Amino acid sequence: MLAAIALFTLTLLFSSGSHPKRDFFGNLGQMEIVFSKGEYVVNPQFPYSGEYQGRVAVPIKYPLALAAIGLLFGAGLLILENRKEL
């Protein structure tokens, strides 16, 4: 359970892409943990569209889901362990 709590905390600390006018759940779809920023390249035929090349980022929803599963698994183990002692 401690590993899941640590993963949850670290995920929130190292995430980027939040907007102050959106709430937490509104930001979940936009936030990422960026490992490498990459380079933003614009296509000359379409000047208002571009893409990042060489960017490495993980959407925040995946580590948060893993932390939630870890917390539930740890709580289940604690409940089963306490039932065996009784």
N, C-alpha and C positions, 0 to 999 in steps of 0.2 A: 504494500500500500504506500509505503514511503517513496518508492521509485515512481509510482504513478503521480503522487503529489508533486514530486520534484520535476517530473516531465511536464505536468500542467503549468507549474510556475515558470520554468525555463521557456516554455513555448510562448507564454504571454510576454515575457521579458524581451525575447529576441525577435518578436514579430514586427512587421512594418506594413504600412498600407492602410492604416485606420484613418477615418475621417471624423472630426469632432462632432459633426451634426448628425451622424448616424448612431444608433444604439449598438450595444454589444453584438446582438444577433444580426443586425444589418451589416456590421463590419466583418463578420465571420467569412462571408463569401469573398471578400476583397483582400483580406490580410494574408501575408506570406512570411515565411522565414527565408530570407535571401542569403545564399551562400556565396554567390558570385554575381555581380551586377550585370556583366556583359556589356555589349555595345548596342545602342539603339540605331538601327539602320532604316532609312526612309527610301522607299521605292520612288524613283524620279517620275514614273508614270502616274503615281497616285501620291501626291505630296502630303496629304493629310492622314495617311496611314503608314504605319511602320511596325517593326518587330525587333525584339531583342535577340541578338545572336550571341551565343556563349553564356547565356544566363542560366543559373542553377538556383531554383527556388522550390520550396515545398509549401503547398497551401496549408494554412493553420488548422483546418478542420481534421486533417489526418492525425497529427500528433495529439490533438484534443480528444479525438475518438479513442485512440489507443490508451490515453490516460484514464478515460471514463471506464473502459473495459477493464483496465488494471485495478481501478478502485473497486468495481463490482466484484471482480474475481477475488481480491484480497478480503473484502467484507464477507463474501461467501465462505472463504476458508476459515475466517475467524468464527463465524457462526457454527460451522461444522465442528471445529475444534472444541468450542464451548459445550456443544451438545454431547460430545463423547465423554467429557469429564463428569457430566451429571449422571 
